[in-house]
Amino acid sequence: MAMANVDKGEIMDQVKQQIAVANAQELLNQMTQKCFKKCVNKPGTSLDSSEQKCISMCMDRFMDSWNLISRTYGQRLQREQSKF
């Protein structure tokens, strides 16, 4: 019985890790698409300095927003779980 609990725990950890990786990949994909679309008007072989600056600022804002939303969502989940 104890072995089954360990196996379940290991499986849950693996699933959580896979979900975290998938979420990180999705975040990177969304951020890349949105910032590229916003900042690069004429794609070429390289980015000029204004495009680089725009992408950098866009990515910073995107990450700040993502972190704020994630923290707020996590806090809300904790409040909801504490009700039960």
JOCORGI-V697273 format. One record per residue. N is the residue number from 1. RES is the residue in one small letter. BURIAL is + if it has 24 or more other C-alpha atoms within 12 Angstrom, else -. Layout:
N;RES;BURIAL / N;RES;BURIAL
//
This chain:
1;m;- / 2;a;- / 3;m;- / 4;a;- / 5;n;- / 6;v;- / 7;d;- / 8;k;- / 9;g;- / 10;e;- / 11;i;- / 12;m;- / 13;d;- / 14;q;- / 15;v;- / 16;k;- / 17;q;- / 18;q;- / 19;i;- / 20;a;- / 21;v;- / 22;a;- / 23;n;- / 24;a;- / 25;q;- / 26;e;- / 27;l;- / 28;l;- / 29;n;- / 30;q;- / 31;m;+ / 32;t;- / 33;q;- / 34;k;- / 35;c;+ / 36;f;+ / 37;k;- / 38;k;- / 39;c;+ / 40;v;+ / 41;n;- / 42;k;- / 43;p;- / 44;g;- / 45;t;- / 46;s;- / 47;l;- / 48;d;- / 49;s;- / 50;s;- / 51;e;- / 52;q;- / 53;k;- / 54;c;- / 55;i;+ / 56;s;- / 57;m;- / 58;c;+ / 59;m;+ / 60;d;- / 61;r;- / 62;f;+ / 63;m;- / 64;d;- / 65;s;- / 66;w;- / 67;n;- / 68;l;- / 69;i;- / 70;s;- / 71;r;- / 72;t;- / 73;y;- / 74;g;- / 75;q;- / 76;r;- / 77;l;- / 78;q;- / 79;r;- / 80;e;- / 81;q;- / 82;s;- / 83;k;- / 84;f;-
//
